[in-house]
C-alpha cells in the first residue's frame, strides 16, 4: 500500500499564529489528497479535497481562507491553519486514496493552540 | 441525509469474540470499509466489502448485507492490543467516504 508521511506529529502554537502541516505520499503519485479533522471522541470530518495543480475543494462550513491548502506536486500537499485559535485545536489527518478501495492515512498532527 | 450508525462503546474479555455492528443510509454505495484507530493515531485499514457476504482475514472478519444497509466486524481471540476504536465508513455514489463516529472497544483481562 501507499506510504503517507505527515509532519509534524504534534505542534503547539500561540493564538493568532499560523501553522503549516505537510502531507507526503512517499511511494505513490497522488493527484488527490484528503484533509480530515477529528475532535476527541468524534468521527473523521472531511475538510477538503486537495487536487494537484488546481484549487482545493472545501466542504461546507470549512473556511478556505483560514485553512489554506496547497497541492503543488504529486507527492506533497500542505494545510496551513492561519490565525489559529484555541477552537482549532484538533487532530488533523491527511489521506491518499489508491483506486476506489482503500485510503492510506498519514500519522496525523495533533494541533494545540494556546 | 447520509448516516452511519455504530455503537459508541463495547467491552469484551481477552480471548473472547466480539461483533461490532454498523448500519448505514447513504446516497449510493461503492463499498464499506472498516478501520482500526488507536488513541492519538491515524486509522489503519482493516477490510473492504462491496459484495454481500463474509470476508475473513485472520482473526478479523467483515460481513455486508447491502439490502439491509448493514455490516459487522467480527474480532476473534481478542487480545489486549485490540483495544481501539473501530470506524465504519461507506463510500457513496460520488466516491466520497462517509464516516461513522467509531466504536470504542475495551478489552478486559
Interface residues (C-beta under 8 A of the other chain):
Chain A: X1 X6 X41 X42 X43 X44 X45 X46 X91 X93 X100 X101 X102 X103 X104 X105 X106 X107 X108 X110
Chain B: X4 X30 X31 X33 X40 X41 X42 X43 X44 X45 X48 X87 X89 X91 X95 X96 X97 X99 X100 X101 X102 X104
